[in-house]
């Protein structure tokens, strides 16, 4: 290999390393490594009226970026089609503008409670699935008492 080609290769490697170091130093490289991680726990309890049930969903953003829950599904159906008679959202210190999407900042916890209608029976299970705008799905099973 000629000395000119070797010098060009060494200069190209040095430029690539300096660009990578500059991106790392400025934090640009770390922005590509942000992770969406939402944990969820669910519970079921008897509802306020005889023969009804309440499903509680607690979700927490444990990732390194804010996330938005785009869908809440019960037994594969969006909650508004799943015989839910009432739903409430409570997100700590976060104003929600649209109840169909839940904005969940890093480290925040959200509570969702849904009163189930008469089609649900004691002793059965309800699959609860959250879908984020990034397409991630989190699924848990709640057993109706």
Secondary structure by P-SEA (a helix, b strand, c coil): ccaaaaaaaaaaaaaaaaaaaaaaaaaaaaaaabbbbbbbbbbbcccccccbbbbbbbbbccccbbbbbccccccccccccccccbbbbbccccccccccbbbbcccbbbbbbbbbcccccccbbbbbbbbcccbbbbbbbbbcc
